[in-house]
Amino acid sequence: MKSKYRKFLLLLTAVLALMLLISCGGGGEEPAASTDDSSEVAAPADTADTADEEAAASEAIKVGLSFSDFATERWKNEEVLMRGLLEDMGYEVLSQEANHDVKLQIDQIDNMVSQGVAGLIVVAEDGDALATAIDSAAEAGVVVLAYDRLIKSPNIAAYLSFNNVEVGRQQALGVMEALDIENWDVAANGPARVVKLGGSPTDNNAILFRQGQDEIVNPYVEDGKIEIVADQWVDNWDAANALKIMENILVAAGNDIDAVVASNDGTALGALQAMKAQGLAGVVPISGQDATADGVNSIVKGELTVSILKDIRDLSPLAVNMMDQLIKGEAVDGLESYTMAELTNDESQEGEVDCYFLPVSQVNAENAHDLVVVSEFQSYDDVYRDIPEGDRPERP
């Protein structure tokens, strides 16, 4: 009996041990399965995060930058600055340069509109020719900011530039002062013989510069103190064109000129090459604009008489902030409404445009160091290159 009971106990113990082993094994498998499940869930979560990031990137608002050219010294610098500022704000930037080709710029603008840009910052090659493309862009809901060159469409959201009429006034004032026109002896010398070199006729700014120049020069013409011996416009603001034009003017005038009112540094420096060949550089006063490194270097060398500082370091950030506000539908402080007739000096132009104009400063031999170098608008080494060390001011 005891033997049978002992056998029964041993069998019962074995069964219980087996059940306990099965129970523990099942419990071990379940967490393992749970761990596998969690790793399988983690992969889709990572994929979802990546998809969200890609979706956010694809949904970034697009802004287009359209430049007439990069041959003009300043434009590429401003493109780089604006692109960086816009990207820092989270915008996707599309940028194109038309190499002075109006049709190409129109095609580039149309293409950027078709790619879904919300805004366009445009440096126009031809403010007249671009009007239709800009009208179409505005109809598509694109906000257009005319940057430093007017586009002749009342459908632009805003026009940002400098006081371009004042640019012309300061150019002419600088030349008249160097000529000492108030004390000019007409009886002894005859009227002062003045050459006017306008900028590109397709650039509305050139018209505004001329308006300011004429405000200063014309009263002296009417008084008989000045005679305009030549009045030419320089296509594309090209220095080589200005050189040829000035060579022809000097031949026609027998080198008998007393002053040149030129509209930017590039055209002035081109004209100075022709004048230098005739011994007139540094003798006949001549104006420029933009306070370029080459222009200010010519001033400190005593060749170019005056340039006009338009601090583009203020313009590009302002354009980016304005574009951001315009896209968001926010009010832009400082905008003033002007008629298109006022902006073009053409009474046939219709409509109004919101504008923001920055001030300008005259640069001459007396203030070039402080106004241009100390302010770091141009570098000391660029402005004073080829100037002997003993003739240079101290570094800032």
Kinemage of the C-alpha trace (Angstrom):
@kinemage 1
@onewidth
@group {chain A} dominant
@subgroup {mainchain}
@vectorlist {calphas} color= white
{ca met a 1} P 0.000 0.000 0.000
{ca lys a 2} L 2.765 2.325 0.959
{ca ser a 3} L 4.554 1.408 -2.261
{ca lys a 4} L 1.481 2.279 -4.345
{ca tyr a 5} L 1.011 5.573 -2.470
{ca arg a 6} L 4.652 6.498 -2.950
{ca lys a 7} L 4.338 5.817 -6.681
{ca phe a 8} L 1.237 8.004 -6.806
{ca leu a 9} L 3.054 10.884 -5.100
{ca leu a 10} L 6.000 10.607 -7.460
{ca leu a 11} L 3.663 10.639 -10.470
{ca leu a 12} L 1.731 13.637 -9.112
{ca thr a 13} L 4.977 15.536 -8.462
{ca ala a 14} L 6.159 14.854 -11.983
{ca val a 15} L 2.855 16.072 -13.468
{ca leu a 16} L 2.939 19.269 -11.378
{ca ala a 17} L 6.575 19.921 -12.373
{ca leu a 18} L 5.693 19.442 -16.019
{ca met a 19} L 2.742 21.834 -15.750
{ca leu a 20} L 4.931 24.405 -14.015
{ca leu a 21} L 7.571 24.108 -16.737
{ca ile a 22} L 4.956 24.557 -19.469
{ca ser a 23} L 3.507 27.560 -17.659
{ca cys a 24} L 6.936 29.234 -17.325
{ca gly a 25} L 7.807 28.511 -20.952
{ca gly a 26} L 4.578 30.069 -22.190
{ca gly a 27} L 5.201 33.163 -20.099
{ca gly a 28} L 8.704 33.484 -21.564
{ca glu a 29} L 7.453 33.291 -25.102
{ca glu a 30} L 4.786 35.952 -24.606
{ca pro a 31} L 7.175 38.818 -23.687
{ca ala a 32} L 9.412 37.772 -26.572
{ca ala a 33} L 6.471 38.055 -28.912
{ca ser a 34} L 5.594 41.422 -27.361
{ca thr a 35} L 9.165 42.661 -27.924
{ca asp a 36} L 9.002 41.595 -31.551
{ca asp a 37} L 5.668 43.382 -31.940
{ca ser a 38} L 7.067 46.638 -30.533
{ca ser a 39} L 10.034 46.571 -32.898
{ca glu a 40} L 7.703 45.964 -35.786
{ca val a 41} L 5.623 49.028 -34.732
{ca ala a 42} L 8.742 51.248 -34.384
{ca ala a 43} L 9.657 50.926 -38.064
{ca pro a 44} L 6.398 52.382 -39.379
{ca ala a 45} L 6.703 55.217 -36.826
{ca asp a 46} L 10.152 56.183 -38.206
{ca thr a 47} L 8.813 55.956 -41.730
{ca ala a 48} L 5.911 58.189 -40.777
{ca asp a 49} L 8.299 60.804 -39.321
{ca thr a 50} L 10.346 60.791 -42.524
{ca ala a 51} L 7.201 61.094 -44.608
{ca asp a 52} L 6.075 64.051 -42.476
{ca glu a 53} L 9.424 65.767 -42.979
{ca glu a 54} L 9.296 65.171 -46.719
{ca ala a 55} L 5.721 66.460 -46.854
{ca ala a 56} L 6.712 69.582 -44.907
{ca ala a 57} L 9.608 70.196 -47.294
{ca ser a 58} L 7.366 69.753 -50.320
{ca glu a 59} L 4.877 72.191 -48.808
{ca ala a 60} L 7.472 74.973 -48.274
{ca ile a 61} L 6.213 78.204 -49.814
{ca lys a 62} L 8.133 79.119 -52.970
{ca val a 63} L 9.522 82.561 -53.731
{ca gly a 64} L 11.057 83.431 -57.104
{ca leu a 65} L 13.996 85.763 -57.715
{ca ser a 66} L 14.193 87.136 -61.256
{ca phe a 67} L 17.293 89.153 -62.210
{ca ser a 68} L 17.893 91.012 -65.448
{ca asp a 69} L 21.578 90.064 -65.412
{ca phe a 70} L 24.577 89.278 -63.233
{ca ala a 71} L 26.994 91.328 -65.335
{ca thr a 72} L 26.095 94.372 -63.222
{ca glu a 73} L 28.358 94.089 -60.196
{ca arg a 74} L 25.727 94.392 -57.494
{ca trp a 75} L 23.042 91.960 -58.658
{ca lys a 76} L 24.763 88.655 -57.882
{ca asn a 77} L 25.690 89.861 -54.400
{ca glu a 78} L 22.080 90.783 -53.737
{ca glu a 79} L 20.818 87.478 -55.135
{ca val a 80} L 23.019 85.551 -52.701
{ca leu a 81} L 21.918 87.717 -49.785
{ca met a 82} L 18.192 87.509 -50.562
{ca arg a 83} L 18.323 83.771 -51.217
{ca gly a 84} L 19.984 83.132 -47.864
{ca leu a 85} L 17.561 85.340 -45.941
{ca leu a 86} L 14.516 83.754 -47.579
{ca glu a 87} L 15.782 80.227 -46.945
{ca asp a 88} L 16.430 81.129 -43.300
{ca met a 89} L 12.727 82.049 -43.103
{ca gly a 90} L 11.789 78.618 -44.442
{ca tyr a 91} L 10.976 79.564 -48.027
{ca glu a 92} L 11.994 77.502 -51.036
{ca val a 93} L 13.794 79.838 -53.445
{ca leu a 94} L 13.751 79.636 -57.246
{ca ser a 95} L 16.269 82.013 -58.838
{ca gln a 96} L 16.958 82.905 -62.467
{ca glu a 97} L 19.083 85.415 -64.376
{ca ala a 98} L 18.173 86.578 -67.882
{ca asn a 99} L 21.516 87.865 -69.172
{ca his a 100} L 19.884 91.081 -70.522
{ca asp a 101} L 17.409 89.022 -72.584
{ca val a 102} L 13.887 90.418 -72.099
{ca lys a 103} L 12.103 87.482 -73.735
{ca leu a 104} L 14.099 85.049 -71.613
{ca gln a 105} L 13.178 86.921 -68.438
{ca ile a 106} L 9.498 86.799 -69.392
{ca asp a 107} L 9.752 83.039 -70.012
{ca gln a 108} L 11.561 82.561 -66.691
{ca ile a 109} L 8.872 84.487 -64.820
{ca asp a 110} L 6.090 82.488 -66.506
{ca asn a 111} L 7.916 79.273 -65.597
{ca met a 112} L 8.282 80.229 -61.939
{ca val a 113} L 4.584 81.099 -61.793
{ca ser a 114} L 3.761 77.677 -63.261
{ca gln a 115} L 5.910 76.101 -60.520
{ca gly a 116} L 3.658 77.654 -57.912
{ca val a 117} L 5.635 80.557 -56.460
{ca ala a 118} L 3.668 82.643 -53.984
{ca gly a 119} L 5.838 85.701 -54.545
{ca leu a 120} L 8.320 87.154 -57.019
{ca ile a 121} L 11.109 89.678 -56.446
{ca val a 122} L 11.974 91.077 -59.870
{ca val a 123} L 14.889 93.169 -61.145
{ca ala a 124} L 13.448 94.083 -64.532
{ca glu a 125} L 15.495 94.219 -67.707
{ca asp a 126} L 12.687 96.203 -69.343
{ca gly a 127} L 9.963 97.604 -67.114
{ca asp a 128} L 7.620 98.096 -70.080
{ca ala a 129} L 8.063 94.682 -71.673
{ca leu a 130} L 7.616 92.782 -68.400
{ca ala a 131} L 4.264 94.378 -67.578
{ca thr a 132} L 2.136 91.734 -69.316
{ca ala a 133} L 3.946 88.844 -67.639
{ca ile a 134} L 3.581 90.554 -64.266
{ca asp a 135} L -0.125 91.159 -64.884
{ca ser a 136} L -0.544 87.433 -65.565
{ca ala a 137} L 1.411 86.546 -62.428
{ca ala a 138} L -0.769 88.859 -60.335
{ca glu a 139} L -3.920 87.305 -61.827
{ca ala a 140} L -2.582 83.920 -60.703
{ca gly a 141} L -2.357 85.265 -57.152
{ca val a 142} L 1.395 85.837 -57.117
{ca val a 143} L 2.674 88.784 -55.072
{ca val a 144} L 5.182 90.780 -57.169
{ca leu a 145} L 7.762 93.134 -55.679
{ca ala a 146} L 9.570 95.352 -58.196
{ca tyr a 147} L 13.117 95.533 -56.843
{ca asp a 148} L 15.031 98.771 -57.517
{ca arg a 149} L 13.599 98.986 -61.043
{ca leu a 150} L 9.998 99.876 -61.700
{ca ile a 151} L 7.784 97.504 -63.649
{ca lys a 152} L 5.146 99.571 -65.402
{ca ser a 153} L 2.143 97.678 -64.123
{ca pro a 154} L -0.207 98.884 -61.389
{ca asn a 155} L -0.630 95.199 -60.480
{ca ile a 156} L 2.709 94.973 -58.698
{ca ala a 157} L 2.230 94.640 -54.945
{ca ala a 158} L 4.977 97.183 -54.221
{ca tyr a 159} L 7.999 98.969 -55.649
{ca leu a 160} L 11.131 99.110 -53.488
{ca ser a 161} L 14.011 101.347 -54.479
{ca phe a 162} L 16.057 104.386 -53.580
{ca asn a 163} L 15.086 107.994 -54.208
{ca asn a 164} L 16.185 107.879 -57.825
{ca val a 165} L 15.275 111.462 -58.686
{ca glu a 166} L 17.522 112.537 -55.815
{ca val a 167} L 20.286 110.336 -57.256
{ca gly a 168} L 20.155 112.430 -60.430
{ca arg a 169} L 20.110 115.677 -58.484
{ca gln a 170} L 23.176 114.704 -56.469
{ca gln a 171} L 25.060 113.601 -59.591
{ca ala a 172} L 24.441 116.934 -61.279
{ca leu a 173} L 25.127 118.936 -58.117
{ca gly a 174} L 28.489 117.205 -57.690
{ca val a 175} L 29.500 117.988 -61.259
{ca met a 176} L 28.232 121.592 -61.111
{ca glu a 177} L 30.155 122.210 -57.899
{ca ala a 178} L 33.354 120.785 -59.394
{ca leu a 179} L 32.777 122.959 -62.448
{ca asp a 180} L 32.225 125.977 -60.161
{ca ile a 181} L 29.275 126.825 -62.343
{ca glu a 182} L 28.122 129.742 -60.158
{ca asn a 183} L 31.355 131.575 -60.987
{ca trp a 184} L 31.600 130.417 -64.597
{ca asp a 185} L 32.686 133.320 -66.813
{ca val a 186} L 30.507 133.036 -69.912
{ca ala a 187} L 31.944 136.209 -71.447
{ca ala a 188} L 35.475 134.846 -71.292
{ca asn a 189} L 34.839 131.132 -71.879
{ca gly a 190} L 31.461 130.833 -73.521
{ca pro a 191} L 28.851 128.537 -71.969
{ca ala a 192} L 30.158 125.460 -70.174
{ca arg a 193} L 30.002 122.554 -72.625
{ca val a 194} L 28.283 119.639 -70.883
{ca val a 195} L 27.749 116.033 -72.002
{ca lys a 196} L 24.808 114.017 -70.663
{ca leu a 197} L 25.203 110.215 -70.604
{ca gly a 198} L 21.973 108.508 -69.619
{ca gly a 199} L 21.641 104.881 -68.587
{ca ser a 200} L 19.788 102.125 -70.373
{ca pro a 201} L 16.638 103.570 -71.979
{ca thr a 202} L 14.698 100.417 -70.994
{ca asp a 203} L 15.392 101.025 -67.294
{ca asn a 204} L 12.878 103.414 -65.748
{ca asn a 205} L 15.485 104.379 -63.150
{ca ala a 206} L 17.530 105.959 -65.926
{ca ile a 207} L 14.536 108.181 -66.701
{ca leu a 208} L 14.261 109.203 -63.057
{ca phe a 209} L 17.994 109.918 -62.803
{ca arg a 210} L 17.669 112.140 -65.858
{ca gln a 211} L 14.702 113.920 -64.293
{ca gly a 212} L 16.818 114.796 -61.250
{ca gln a 213} L 19.821 115.786 -63.357
{ca asp a 214} L 17.721 118.097 -65.482
{ca glu a 215} L 16.214 119.785 -62.420
{ca ile a 216} L 19.741 120.985 -61.621
{ca val a 217} L 21.208 121.481 -65.102
{ca asn a 218} L 18.308 122.995 -67.069
{ca pro a 219} L 18.146 126.307 -65.171
{ca tyr a 220} L 21.797 126.931 -66.118
{ca val a 221} L 20.990 126.062 -69.735
{ca glu a 222} L 18.124 128.540 -69.688
{ca asp a 223} L 20.434 131.185 -68.196
{ca gly a 224} L 22.986 130.620 -70.964
{ca lys a 225} L 25.666 129.291 -68.602
{ca ile a 226} L 25.561 125.747 -69.990
{ca glu a 227} L 25.385 124.319 -73.507
{ca ile a 228} L 24.511 120.632 -73.912
{ca val a 229} L 26.910 119.411 -76.601
{ca ala a 230} L 25.790 115.758 -76.514
{ca asp a 231} L 22.940 113.778 -74.964
{ca gln a 232} L 23.244 109.992 -75.301
{ca trp a 233} L 21.767 106.897 -73.644
{ca val a 234} L 23.874 103.805 -72.967
{ca asp a 235} L 22.208 100.485 -73.780
{ca asn a 236} L 22.367 97.920 -70.951
{ca trp a 237} L 24.450 100.326 -68.839
{ca asp a 238} L 27.395 98.806 -70.692
{ca ala a 239} L 30.826 100.376 -70.080
{ca ala a 240} L 32.052 99.331 -73.529
{ca asn a 241} L 29.092 101.129 -75.113
{ca ala a 242} L 29.862 104.215 -73.017
{ca leu a 243} L 33.488 104.141 -74.175
{ca lys a 244} L 32.471 104.104 -77.853
{ca ile a 245} L 29.871 106.813 -77.362
{ca met a 246} L 32.340 109.086 -75.563
{ca glu a 247} L 35.005 108.518 -78.222
{ca asn a 248} L 32.524 109.664 -80.869
{ca ile a 249} L 31.461 112.665 -78.777
{ca leu a 250} L 35.062 113.777 -78.274
{ca val a 251} L 35.773 113.514 -81.982
{ca ala a 252} L 32.660 115.531 -82.850
{ca ala a 253} L 33.434 118.157 -80.190
{ca gly a 254} L 37.134 118.327 -80.911
{ca asn a 255} L 37.737 117.337 -77.255
{ca asp a 256} L 36.128 120.627 -76.236
{ca ile a 257} L 33.959 119.540 -73.301
{ca asp a 258} L 33.842 120.927 -69.788
{ca ala a 259} L 31.798 118.374 -67.813
{ca val a 260} L 30.016 115.018 -68.080
{ca val a 261} L 26.897 114.032 -66.161
{ca ala a 262} L 26.962 110.220 -66.377
{ca ser a 263} L 24.395 108.039 -64.666
{ca asn a 264} L 26.374 105.227 -63.011
{ca asp a 265} L 29.928 104.137 -62.259
{ca gly a 266} L 30.098 101.613 -65.083
{ca thr a 267} L 29.195 104.082 -67.817
{ca ala a 268} L 31.338 106.794 -66.212
{ca leu a 269} L 34.386 104.533 -66.079
{ca gly a 270} L 33.841 103.564 -69.709
{ca ala a 271} L 33.664 107.232 -70.674
{ca leu a 272} L 36.771 107.931 -68.603
{ca gln a 273} L 38.776 105.516 -70.735
{ca ala a 274} L 38.044 107.660 -73.775
{ca met a 275} L 38.710 110.843 -71.818
{ca lys a 276} L 41.988 109.503 -70.438
{ca ala a 277} L 43.225 108.857 -73.972
{ca gln a 278} L 42.706 112.566 -74.661
{ca gly a 279} L 44.208 113.804 -71.395
{ca leu a 280} L 40.827 114.820 -69.973
{ca ala a 281} L 40.498 112.343 -67.075
{ca gly a 282} L 40.792 114.237 -63.810
{ca val a 283} L 40.418 117.517 -65.685
{ca val a 284} L 36.805 117.311 -66.835
{ca pro a 285} L 34.431 116.540 -63.923
{ca ile a 286} L 32.219 113.470 -64.347
{ca ser a 287} L 29.611 111.762 -62.161
{ca gly a 288} L 28.774 108.140 -61.440
{ca gln a 289} L 26.534 106.104 -59.151
{ca asp a 290} L 26.519 103.026 -56.879
{ca ala a 291} L 29.817 103.723 -55.044
{ca thr a 292} L 31.315 100.586 -56.569
{ca ala a 293} L 34.834 99.568 -55.571
{ca asp a 294} L 36.130 100.615 -59.009
{ca gly a 295} L 34.184 103.857 -58.895
{ca val a 296} L 35.420 104.936 -55.468
{ca asn a 297} L 38.956 103.874 -56.371
{ca ser a 298} L 38.678 106.211 -59.376
{ca ile a 299} L 37.469 108.986 -57.067
{ca val a 300} L 40.451 108.672 -54.704
{ca lys a 301} L 42.730 108.635 -57.763
{ca gly a 302} L 41.253 111.997 -58.808
{ca glu a 303} L 39.489 110.804 -61.974
{ca leu a 304} L 35.795 110.207 -61.231
{ca thr a 305} L 34.408 113.284 -59.498
{ca val a 306} L 31.392 111.994 -57.632
{ca ser a 307} L 29.432 108.781 -57.143
{ca ile a 308} L 26.176 108.156 -55.305
{ca leu a 309} L 25.990 105.702 -52.427
{ca lys a 310} L 22.859 103.586 -52.421
{ca asp a 311} L 23.425 101.237 -49.494
{ca ile a 312} L 22.166 97.958 -50.923
{ca arg a 313} L 22.864 96.290 -47.572
{ca asp a 314} L 19.626 97.906 -46.433
{ca leu a 315} L 17.672 97.118 -49.596
{ca ser a 316} L 17.902 93.311 -49.777
{ca pro a 317} L 16.835 92.583 -46.167
{ca leu a 318} L 14.008 95.091 -46.543
{ca ala a 319} L 12.855 93.352 -49.739
{ca val a 320} L 12.833 89.963 -48.018
{ca asn a 321} L 10.880 91.264 -45.025
{ca met a 322} L 8.405 93.018 -47.317
{ca met a 323} L 7.908 89.870 -49.378
{ca asp a 324} L 7.310 87.835 -46.220
{ca gln a 325} L 4.689 90.339 -45.023
{ca leu a 326} L 3.017 90.598 -48.430
{ca ile a 327} L 2.734 86.810 -48.775
{ca lys a 328} L 1.224 86.607 -45.291
{ca gly a 329} L -1.186 89.430 -46.058
{ca glu a 330} L 0.292 91.657 -43.368
{ca ala a 331} L 0.543 95.444 -43.539
{ca val a 332} L 3.927 96.839 -44.593
{ca asp a 333} L 5.020 99.938 -42.713
{ca gly a 334} L 6.463 102.860 -44.666
{ca leu a 335} L 4.691 102.313 -47.981
{ca glu a 336} L 3.457 105.422 -49.792
{ca ser a 337} L 1.237 105.546 -52.846
{ca tyr a 338} L 2.528 107.200 -56.035
{ca thr a 339} L 0.877 107.511 -59.410
{ca met a 340} L 2.513 105.652 -62.261
{ca ala a 341} L 2.765 109.002 -64.047
{ca glu a 342} L 4.901 110.348 -61.177
{ca leu a 343} L 7.107 107.277 -61.141
{ca thr a 344} L 7.748 107.293 -64.876
{ca asn a 345} L 7.675 111.022 -65.597
{ca asp a 346} L 5.086 110.075 -68.246
{ca glu a 347} L 1.598 111.562 -67.953
{ca ser a 348} L 0.125 108.838 -70.158
{ca gln a 349} L 0.801 106.162 -67.526
{ca glu a 350} L -2.208 105.171 -65.415
{ca gly a 351} L -2.728 103.629 -61.994
{ca glu a 352} L -1.011 103.849 -58.617
{ca val a 353} L 1.685 101.814 -56.896
{ca asp a 354} L 2.722 101.450 -53.248
{ca cys a 355} L 6.385 102.449 -52.913
{ca tyr a 356} L 9.207 102.469 -50.393
{ca phe a 357} L 12.205 104.708 -51.147
{ca leu a 358} L 15.511 104.711 -49.272
{ca pro a 359} L 17.794 107.772 -49.022
{ca val a 360} L 21.044 108.262 -50.983
{ca ser a 361} L 24.371 110.027 -50.293
{ca gln a 362} L 26.902 111.803 -52.501
{ca val a 363} L 30.414 110.342 -52.412
{ca asn a 364} L 33.419 112.506 -53.298
{ca ala a 365} L 37.132 112.692 -52.557
{ca glu a 366} L 36.543 114.408 -49.211
{ca asn a 367} L 34.112 111.897 -47.713
{ca ala a 368} L 34.869 108.625 -49.555
{ca his a 369} L 36.935 107.206 -46.690
{ca asp a 370} L 34.341 107.824 -43.984
{ca leu a 371} L 31.226 107.203 -46.034
{ca val a 372} L 32.352 104.121 -47.946
{ca val a 373} L 35.358 102.541 -46.204
{ca val a 374} L 34.704 103.181 -42.515
{ca ser a 375} L 31.105 102.045 -43.029
{ca glu a 376} L 32.524 98.860 -44.671
{ca phe a 377} L 30.428 99.342 -47.785
{ca gln a 378} L 33.660 98.729 -49.728
{ca ser a 379} L 36.927 97.361 -48.412
{ca tyr a 380} L 39.945 99.542 -47.665
{ca asp a 381} L 42.170 97.484 -49.983
{ca asp a 382} L 39.753 97.700 -52.906
{ca val a 383} L 39.234 101.437 -52.595
{ca tyr a 384} L 42.921 102.276 -52.168
{ca arg a 385} L 44.483 99.748 -54.519
{ca asp a 386} L 47.303 101.220 -56.620
{ca ile a 387} L 47.474 104.185 -54.216
{ca pro a 388} L 50.965 104.557 -52.649
{ca glu a 389} L 51.029 103.726 -48.941
{ca gly a 390} L 52.087 107.257 -48.060
{ca asp a 391} L 49.036 108.702 -49.799
{ca arg a 392} L 46.532 106.454 -48.074
{ca pro a 393} L 44.592 107.334 -44.931
{ca glu a 394} L 44.882 105.061 -41.918
{ca arg a 395} L 42.914 101.837 -41.924
{ca pro a 396} L 39.672 102.094 -39.957
